[in-house]
Amino acid sequence: MPQTILIADDDTELCDLLREYLQQEGFDVRLAHDGEQALSQSRRPGLDVMVLDIMMPLLNGIDVLRSLRKESDLPVIMLTARGEDLDRIIGLELGADDYLAKPANPRELLARIRAILRRSNTLSSVTTLEVDDLVLNQGGRELHRSGRLIELTSTEFSILQLLMQRRGEVVAKGDLYLAALGREPVAYDRSIDMHVSNLRRKLGPGRDGSVRIETIRGIGYQYRFGGRG
């Protein structure tokens, strides 16, 4: 069964170009040309990924993402104007999984989409990881802290999964980019840093009040807690 992508952008010519390209690659493609359409379409069943432009009429992409994250962990790739760092930072803070600068190269977009779908569909032979008060269900891609469900985006889940699998070890940023985003980091790219910041906020401190995910300057990150897994 083909996987379904929603492209939300008011540039109709670009939408038609991307739709044709992605359909040739075997995807079903839906289109939305303003923010209200994008939010409405994102709530329809059967959607696998949304490609969301920031600059749209009626509702901009940031507002769409903010509303979407209150009710869904649908993977989202943001389209941002080249050089607009603030837009990228806000999008990542609100839970975007990845971003791509416009004009969007169809082949690069396809690679980002496939990376997100690949990690979303990957099942581990070990069903759960338990570290301190966290229980990570790798098959169902769910996280519980002290029995309470914690909502994570697909990218946040993949980062935490690798850190928990290698708890006590320093995980290089490059490894996190490959595991969570399916690509190498590029110059001035702070995507992983933003996702880790979001994880820290959602997880809160450990039982002893210390930081769960430690920054190892110049290298990467380390999940500091021991436990069962």
For each residue, the residues with C-beta under 8 A, 3 or more apart:
1:
2: 26 27 28
3: 27 28 48 49 117
4: 27 28 29 30 46 47 48 49
5: 22 27 28 29 30 47 48 49 50 51 113
6: 29 30 31 32 38 41 42 47 49 50 51
7: 15 18 19 22 29 30 31 32 50 51
8: 31 32 33 35 37 38 41 50 51 52 53 56 61 64
9: 14 15 32 33 51 52 53 56 79
10: 33 34 53 55 56 57
11: 14 15 53
12: 15 16 33
13: 16 17
14: 9 11 17 18 103 104
15: 7 9 11 12 18 19 31 33
16: 12 13 19 20
17: 13 14 20 21 106
18: 7 14 15 21 22 29 51 104 106 109
19: 7 15 16 22 23 29 31
20: 16 17 23 24
21: 17 18 24 25 106 110
22: 5 7 18 19 25 27 29 106 110 113
23: 19 20 26 27 28 29
24: 20 21
25: 21 22 110
26: 2 23
27: 2 3 4 5 22 23 113
28: 2 3 4 5 23
29: 4 5 6 7 18 19 22 23
30: 4 5 6 7 41 44 47
31: 6 7 8 15 19
32: 6 7 8 9 37 38 40 41
33: 8 9 10 12 15 37 56
34: 10 37 38 56 57 58 59
35: 8 38 39 56 57 58 59 60 61 63 64
36: 39 40 58 59
37: 8 32 33 34 40 41 58
38: 6 8 32 34 35 41 42 50 52 56 59 61 64
39: 35 36 42 43 59 64 67 68
40: 32 36 37 43 44
41: 6 8 30 32 37 38 44 47
42: 6 38 39 47 50 64 68 72 74
43: 39 40 71 72
44: 30 40 41 47
45:
46: 4
47: 4 5 6 30 41 42 44 50 74
48: 3 4 5 75 117 120
49: 3 4 5 6 74 75 76 77 113 116 117
50: 5 6 7 8 38 42 47 68 74 75 76 77
51: 5 6 7 8 9 18 76 77 79 104 109 113
52: 8 9 38 61 64 65 76 77 78 79 96
53: 8 9 10 11 56 61 78 79 102
54: 60 61 62 78 79 80 81 84 87 91
55: 10 60 61 81
56: 8 9 10 33 34 35 38 53 59 60 61 64
57: 10 34 35
58: 34 35 36 37
59: 34 35 36 38 39 56 63 64 67
60: 35 54 55 56 63 64
61: 8 35 38 52 53 54 55 56 64 65 78 79 91
62: 54 65 66 87 90 91 94
63: 35 59 60 66 67
64: 8 35 38 39 42 52 56 59 60 61 67 68
65: 52 61 62 68 69 76 78 91 94 95 96
66: 62 63 69 70 94
67: 39 59 63 64 70 71
68: 39 42 50 64 65 71 72 74 76
69: 65 66 72 73 94 95 153
70: 66 67
71: 43 67 68
72: 42 43 68 69
73: 69 95 151 152 153 154
74: 42 47 49 50 68
75: 48 49 50 97 116 117 120 153 154 155
76: 49 50 51 52 65 68 95 96 97 153
77: 49 50 51 52 96 97 98 99 100 109 112 113 116
78: 52 53 54 61 65 87 88 91 96 98 99 100
79: 9 51 52 53 54 61 99 100 101 102 104
80: 54 84 87 88 91 99 100 101 102
81: 54 55 84 87 101 102
82: 101 102
83: 101
84: 54 80 81 87 88
85: 88 89 188
86: 89 90
87: 54 62 78 80 81 84 90 91
88: 78 80 84 85 91 92 99 191
89: 85 86 92 93 190 194
90: 62 86 87 93 94
91: 54 61 62 65 78 80 87 88 94 96 99
92: 88 89 95 96 99 191 194 195 198
93: 89 90 194 197 198
94: 62 65 66 69 90 91
95: 65 69 73 76 92 153 156 198
96: 52 65 76 77 78 91 92 99 153
97: 75 76 77 116 153 154 155 181
98: 77 78 112 115 116 155 181 191
99: 77 78 79 80 88 91 92 96 191
100: 77 78 79 80 104 105 108 109 112
101: 79 80 81 82 83 104
102: 53 79 80 81 82
103: 14
104: 14 18 51 79 100 101 108 109
105: 100 108 109
106: 17 18 21 22 109 110
107: 110 111
108: 100 104 105 111 112
109: 18 51 77 100 104 105 106 112 113
110: 21 22 25 106 107 113 114
111: 107 108 114 115 182 183
112: 77 98 100 108 109 115 116 181 182 183
113: 5 22 27 49 51 77 109 110 116 117
114: 110 111 117 118 182
115: 98 111 112 118 119 181 182 183
116: 49 75 77 97 98 112 113 119 120 154 155 182
117: 3 48 49 75 113 114 120 121
118: 114 115 121 122 182
119: 115 116 122 154 158 179 180 182
120: 48 75 116 117 141 154
121: 117 118
122: 118 119
123: 138 139
124: 127 138 139 161
125:
126: 129 138 229
127: 124 137 138 139
128: 135 136 137 138 229
129: 126 134 135 136 138 161 164 165 229
130: 134 135 136 227 228 229
131: 134 136 164 167 223 225 226 227 228 229
132: 206 207 212 225 226 227
133: 145 146 206 207
134: 129 130 131 143 144 145 164 203 227
135: 128 129 130 143 144 145
136: 128 129 130 131 142 143 157 160 161 164
137: 127 128 140 141 142 143 144
138: 123 124 126 127 128 129 141 161
139: 123 124 127
140: 137
141: 120 137 138 154 157
142: 136 137 149
143: 134 135 136 137 149 150 152 157 160
144: 134 135 137 147 148 149 150
145: 133 134 135 148 150 203 204
146: 133
147: 144
148: 144 145
149: 142 143 144
150: 143 144 145 202 203
151: 73 202
152: 73 143 156 157 160 199 202
153: 69 73 75 76 95 96 97 156 157 195 198
154: 73 75 97 116 119 120 141 157 158
155: 75 97 98 116 158 159 180 181 195
156: 95 152 153 159 160 195 198 199 202
157: 136 141 143 152 153 154 160 161
158: 119 154 155 161 162 179 180
159: 155 156 162 163 176 179 180 192 195 196 199
160: 136 143 152 156 157 163 164 199 203 223
161: 124 129 136 138 157 158 164 165 179
162: 158 159 165 166 171 175 176 179 180
163: 159 160 166 167 171 176 213 221 222 223
164: 129 131 134 136 160 161 167 223 229
165: 129 161 162 229
166: 162 163 169 171 223
167: 131 163 164 223 224 225 226 227 229
168: 222 223 224 226
169: 166 222
170: 216 219 220 221 222
171: 162 163 166 175 176 220 221 222
172: 175 176 219 220
173: 176 177 185 192 219 220 221
174: 177 178 184 185 220
175: 162 171 172 178 179 220
176: 159 162 163 171 172 173 179 180 192 220 221
177: 173 174 180 181 183 184 185 191 192
178: 174 175 181 182 183 184
179: 119 158 159 161 162 175 176
180: 119 155 158 159 162 176 177 192 195
181: 97 98 112 115 155 177 178 191 192
182: 111 112 114 115 116 118 119 178
183: 111 112 115 177 178
184: 174 177 178
185: 173 174 177 189 191 192
186: 189
187:
188: 85
189: 185 186
190: 89 193 194
191: 88 92 98 99 177 181 185 194 195
192: 159 173 176 177 180 181 185 195 196
193: 190 196 197
194: 89 92 93 190 191 197 198
195: 92 153 155 156 159 180 191 192 198 199
196: 159 192 193 199 200 213 215 221
197: 93 193 194 200 201
198: 92 93 95 153 156 194 195 201 202
199: 152 156 159 160 195 196 202 203 213
200: 196 197 203 204 211 212 213
201: 197 198 204
202: 150 151 152 156 198 199
203: 134 145 150 160 199 200 212 213
204: 145 200 201
205: 208 209 210 211 212
206: 132 133 209 210 211 212 224 225
207: 132 133
208: 205
209: 205 206
210: 205 206 224
211: 200 205 206 214 224
212: 132 200 203 205 206 223 224 225
213: 163 196 199 200 203 221 222 223 224
214: 211 221 222 223 224
215: 196 221
216: 170 219 220 221 222
217:
218:
219: 170 172 173 216
220: 170 171 172 173 174 175 176 216
221: 163 170 171 173 176 196 213 214 215 216
222: 163 168 169 170 171 213 214 216
223: 131 160 163 164 166 167 168 212 213 214
224: 167 168 206 210 211 212 213 214
225: 131 132 167 206 212
226: 131 132 167 168
227: 130 131 132 134 167
228: 130 131
229: 126 128 129 130 131 164 165 167
